């Protein structure tokens, strides 16, 4: 399994040309609260945390002004209550874009407009207005010559799916397909925009905790789930839910439409019936998700497609209605103190642990691979193989690491100390980690086109111990 092939031609075609760019992390800035910091202070907080993408739920003049010249990319929203008037009259759309978009752009780096939010779940039955409103907003962007810079889309809740398990059976509700899903996807394709979707593994877990593993939900080590339809193995629920959306798009022949996850998160506090809501679990979910996204690669169904995700949310919001969890999704208290400490940028991944503010630690655990845990040296990280990308890509990346990459692959040769277990994932993990450590755990040195990712638990395959540095 570890026989090395050093063909430069294979390296060029199979590895370098296949490298996927890393994904991105943004954050939702909701303001349903009476105790939040001034927008100018919020912008300072975003910059201090290295967050350069933010999503709003309106077009507050105060917030957009504060974001001017900050170099933070902004997604704004046209609220559901404006859909009907915007759909009915092009002049309404024109005036809205003039007052809320062109007035602030380009000083405020607006990159997208979310037309409505989870419209299909809106009790006010605004679904029929969605696509006409999107078309009118796009026409207004064309009028103001902003259409090439600003995308339009609309965040869709996962409840728009008729089926999501197994992932390969993903499909949209039949009553939505012809009236709204297909017309919306046609518009997204025409404007080269992307499908916005809100994905919350927490909801699935808390409703089915007797059937869904918490480790599977939190990106921790687990045995995974094999999709009976496509044979792919899933090691976390987030990937499985996202691939159900990809499958639904594919079933309608819109494979070319990209996806952005506009909301995902985990509450730090919940009611007694909200199983799993805790600081430790929120830290694990969000911390491991950030690591998952920033170290590159896509889902098992779309391994080459980087993940672009907006965490929910920046602050706890004390005036939100509903269960206790709704007011406790924030990464920060209104005081700007962290609810728990997680890495939010690639630079932080090498030295951070997910730590609730009460001092207990929820270590980030690899989502893929057969590994056992030992004590963790402070700040140490390792690089392991992503088994979801397939043997061909792993082998090509392994060849590069052991050849041109200069990794020390002697221990994984036949009869050497780390030859067993004789699996591509084990051998590639050893080689990738050797390369990563030799390159001082530098940014981008644990990627291999999505074939590897960083973990904060020491990998162990059989009796083989992975080096921590050179």
Residue pairs with C-beta under 8 A, 6 or more apart in sequence:
1 422
1 423
1 424
1 427
2 398
2 409
2 412
2 413
2 414
2 419
2 422
2 427
4 398
4 399
4 402
4 403
4 409
5 395
5 399
5 403
6 399
6 402
6 403
6 404
7 399
8 404
10 396
10 399
11 396
11 399
11 400
11 403
11 404
14 392
14 393
14 396
15 393
15 396
15 397
15 399
15 400
15 448
15 449
16 449
18 304
18 393
18 396
18 449
19 447
19 448
19 449
19 450
20 296
20 297
20 298
20 303
20 304
20 305
20 306
20 449
20 450
21 296
21 306
22 293
22 294
22 295
22 296
22 306
22 346
22 444
22 447
23 293
23 294
23 296
23 306
23 307
23 308
23 309
24 53
24 293
24 294
24 306
24 308
24 309
25 51
25 53
25 290
25 293
25 294
25 309
25 310
25 311
25 344
25 345
26 51
26 52
26 53
26 54
26 55
26 73
26 75
26 308
26 309
26 310
26 311
27 46
27 51
27 53
27 54
27 55
27 310
27 311
27 312
27 313
27 314
27 331
28 54
28 55
28 57
28 262
28 263
28 310
28 311
28 312
28 313
28 314
29 42
29 54
29 55
29 56
29 63
29 313
29 314
29 315
30 57
30 312
30 313
30 314
30 315
30 317
30 320
31 57
31 60
31 63
31 317
32 317
32 319
32 320
33 315
33 316
33 317
33 318
33 319
33 320
33 334
34 318
34 319
35 318
35 334
36 42
36 315
36 317
36 334
37 45
37 334
37 336
38 66
39 60
39 62
39 63
39 65
39 66
39 67
40 66
41 336
42 63
42 66
42 314
43 66
43 67
43 70
43 72
45 314
45 332
45 336
46 52
46 54
46 70
46 72
46 314
47 70
47 72
49 344
49 345
50 344
50 345
50 347
50 348
51 72
51 344
51 345
52 71
52 72
52 73
53 72
53 73
53 74
53 75
53 111
53 310
54 67
54 72
54 73
54 74
54 75
54 314
55 74
55 75
55 77
55 114
55 262
55 310
56 63
56 74
56 75
56 76
56 77
57 77
57 79
57 117
58 76
58 77
58 79
59 76
59 77
59 78
59 100
59 101
64 74
64 76
64 100
64 104
64 108
64 110
65 104
65 108
67 74
67 108
67 109
68 104
68 107
68 108
69 107
70 108
70 109
71 109
72 109
73 109
73 111
74 108
74 109
74 110
74 111
75 110
75 111
75 112
75 113
75 114
75 262
75 310
76 100
76 101
76 110
76 112
76 113
76 114
77 113
77 114
77 115
77 116
77 117
78 86
78 96
78 113
78 114
78 115
78 116
78 133
78 137
79 116
79 117
80 116
80 117
80 119
80 122
80 124
80 126
81 124
82 96
82 133
83 115
83 116
83 119
83 126
83 129
83 130
83 133
84 126
84 129
84 133
85 92
86 92
86 93
86 96
86 115
86 129
86 132
86 133
86 136
86 137
87 129
87 130
87 132
87 133
87 136
88 129
88 132
89 136
90 136
90 139
90 140
92 136
93 133
93 136
93 137
93 139
93 140
94 140
94 143
96 137
96 140
97 137
97 140
97 141
97 143
97 144
97 146
98 140
98 144
101 110
101 113
101 141
101 144
101 146
101 150
102 144
102 146
104 110
105 146
105 149
105 150
106 149
110 149
110 150
111 149
111 150
111 151
112 150
112 151
112 152
112 153
112 193
113 137
113 141
113 150
113 151
113 152
113 153
114 153
114 154
114 155
114 196
114 262
115 130
115 133
115 134
115 137
115 152
115 153
115 154
116 122
116 126
116 130
116 133
116 154
116 155
117 154
117 155
118 155
118 156
118 157
118 198
119 126
119 127
119 130
119 154
119 156
120 127
120 156
120 157
120 159
120 160
120 173
120 176
120 180
121 157
121 159
121 160
127 176
127 179
127 180
128 179
128 180
130 154
130 180
130 184
131 180
131 183
131 184
131 187
134 152
134 153
134 154
134 184
134 187
135 187
137 152
138 147
138 152
138 187
138 191
141 147
141 150
141 152
147 191
151 191
151 192
151 193
151 194
152 187
152 191
152 193
153 188
153 193
153 194
153 195
153 196
153 260
154 184
154 196
155 196
155 197
155 198
155 262
155 263
156 195
156 196
156 197
156 198
157 197
157 198
158 164
158 197
158 198
158 199
158 200
158 203
158 241
158 244
158 245
160 172
160 173
160 176
160 181
161 170
161 171
161 172
161 173
161 244
161 245
161 248
162 171
162 172
162 173
162 174
163 169
163 170
163 171
163 244
164 170
164 241
164 244
165 240
165 244
166 227
166 228
166 229
166 230
166 240
167 227
167 229
167 230
167 232
167 234
167 240
167 241
167 243
167 244
167 247
167 301
168 227
168 228
168 229
168 230
168 232
168 243
168 247
169 229
169 244
169 247
170 243
170 244
170 245
170 246
170 247
170 248
170 251
171 247
171 248
171 251
172 181
172 248
172 251
172 252
177 252
181 252
182 252
185 195
185 249
185 252
185 254
185 257
187 193
188 194
188 195
188 257
189 254
189 256
189 257
194 257
194 258
194 259
194 260
195 245
195 249
195 257
195 258
195 259
195 260
196 259
196 260
196 262
197 242
197 245
197 259
197 260
197 261
197 262
198 261
198 262
198 263
198 264
198 312
199 238
199 241
199 242
199 245
199 261
199 263
199 264
200 263
200 264
200 265
201 217
201 236
201 237
201 238
201 241
201 264
201 266
201 285
202 217
202 265
202 266
202 267
202 276
202 277
202 285
202 325
204 212
204 217
204 237
204 241
205 212
205 214
205 217
205 237
205 275
205 276
206 270
206 273
206 274
206 275
206 276
206 277
209 275
209 276
212 237
213 222
214 220
214 276
214 281
215 221
215 222
215 365
216 222
216 224
216 225
216 235
216 236
216 237
217 236
217 237
217 276
217 285
218 236
218 281
218 284
218 285
218 288
219 235
219 236
219 238
219 284
219 285
219 288
219 289
219 291
219 292
219 364
219 365
219 367
220 284
220 288
220 365
220 367
221 365
221 366
221 367
221 369
221 371
221 373
221 457
222 235
224 233
224 234
224 235
224 368
225 233
225 234
225 240
226 232
226 233
226 234
227 233
227 234
227 240
227 300
230 301
232 243
232 300
232 301
232 388
233 300
233 387
233 388
234 240
234 243
234 300
235 367
235 368
235 387
235 388
236 292
236 367
238 264
238 289
238 292
239 299
239 300
239 388
242 259
242 261
242 299
242 307
243 299
243 300
243 301
243 302
245 259
246 259
246 299
246 301
246 302
247 301
249 255
249 257
249 259
258 305
259 305
259 308
260 308
260 309
260 310
261 307
261 308
261 309
261 310
262 310
263 310
263 312
264 289
264 309
264 310
264 311
264 312
265 282
265 285
265 286
265 311
265 312
265 313
265 329
266 276
266 277
266 281
266 282
266 285
266 286
266 329
267 274
267 277
267 282
267 324
267 325
267 326
267 328
267 329
268 277
268 278
268 279
268 282
268 316
268 328
268 329
268 330
268 339
268 340
268 356
269 277
269 278
269 279
269 324
269 325
269 327
269 328
270 276
270 277
270 278
270 323
270 324
270 325
270 328
271 277
271 323
271 324
271 325
274 323
274 324
274 325
277 324
277 325
277 328
279 339
279 340
279 356
279 357
279 358
280 340
280 356
280 360
280 362
281 362
282 329
282 339
282 340
282 356
283 340
283 341
283 342
283 354
283 355
283 356
283 362
284 354
284 362
284 364
284 365
286 311
286 331
286 342
286 354
287 340
287 342
287 343
287 352
287 353
287 354
287 362
287 364
288 354
288 364
288 365
288 367
289 309
289 311
290 311
290 342
290 343
290 344
290 349
291 343
291 349
291 364
291 453
291 454
291 455
291 456
292 307
292 367
292 453
293 306
293 307
293 308
293 309
294 345
294 346
294 349
295 346
295 349
295 446
295 447
295 452
295 453
295 454
296 306
296 447
296 449
296 450
296 452
296 453
297 303
297 306
297 307
297 386
297 388
297 389
297 447
297 449
297 450
297 451
297 453
298 304
298 305
298 306
298 307
298 450
299 305
299 307
299 388
300 388
303 386
303 388
303 389
303 390
303 393
303 450
304 449
304 450
306 450
311 331
312 329
313 329
313 330
313 331
314 330
314 331
314 332
315 330
315 331
315 332
315 333
315 334
316 327
316 328
316 329
316 330
316 332
316 333
316 334
316 339
317 326
317 327
317 329
317 330
318 327
318 334
319 327
320 326
320 327
328 339
330 339
331 338
331 339
331 340
331 342
332 338
332 339
333 339
337 357
338 357
339 356
339 357
340 354
340 355
340 356
340 357
341 352
341 353
341 354
341 355
341 356
341 357
342 352
342 354
342 355
343 349
343 351
343 352
346 443
347 443
349 381
349 454
350 379
350 381
350 441
350 454
351 379
351 381
352 456
353 361
353 363
353 364
353 376
353 456
354 361
354 362
354 363
354 364
355 361
355 362
356 362
363 373
363 376
363 456
363 457
364 455
364 456
364 457
365 373
365 455
365 456
365 457
366 384
366 453
366 455
366 457
366 459
367 453
368 384
368 385
368 386
368 387
368 388
368 425
368 453
369 384
369 385
369 387
369 425
369 426
369 429
369 459
369 461
370 421
370 425
370 426
370 461
371 384
371 457
371 459
371 460
371 461
372 460
373 457
373 458
374 457
374 458
374 460
376 456
376 457
376 458
377 468
380 456
380 458
380 468
381 441
381 454
381 455
381 456
382 433
382 436
382 437
382 454
382 455
382 456
382 457
382 458
382 459
382 466
382 468
383 429
383 432
383 433
383 435
383 436
383 437
383 441
383 445
383 446
383 452
383 453
383 454
383 455
384 429
384 432
384 433
384 452
384 453
384 455
384 459
385 394
385 424
385 425
385 426
385 428
385 429
385 432
385 451
385 452
386 450
386 451
386 452
386 453
387 394
387 425
389 449
389 450
389 451
391 424
393 449
393 451
394 424
394 425
394 428
394 451
395 424
395 428
397 428
397 432
397 448
397 449
397 451
397 452
398 424
398 427
398 428
398 431
398 432
400 448
401 407
401 409
401 428
401 431
401 432
401 434
401 435
401 448
402 409
402 431
405 431
405 435
406 435
406 438
407 431
407 432
407 434
407 435
407 438
408 434
408 438
409 427
409 430
409 431
409 434
410 416
411 417
411 418
411 419
411 430
411 464
412 418
412 419
412 426
412 427
412 430
412 431
413 419
417 464
418 426
418 427
418 430
418 461
418 462
418 464
420 462
420 464
421 461
421 462
423 461
426 461
426 462
426 464
428 451
428 452
429 452
429 459
429 461
429 466
430 461
430 464
430 466
432 446
432 448
432 451
432 452
433 459
433 466
433 467
434 467
435 445
435 446
436 445
436 446
436 452
436 454
437 467
437 468
437 469
437 470
438 470
439 445
441 454
446 452
446 453
446 454
458 465
458 466
458 468
459 466
460 466
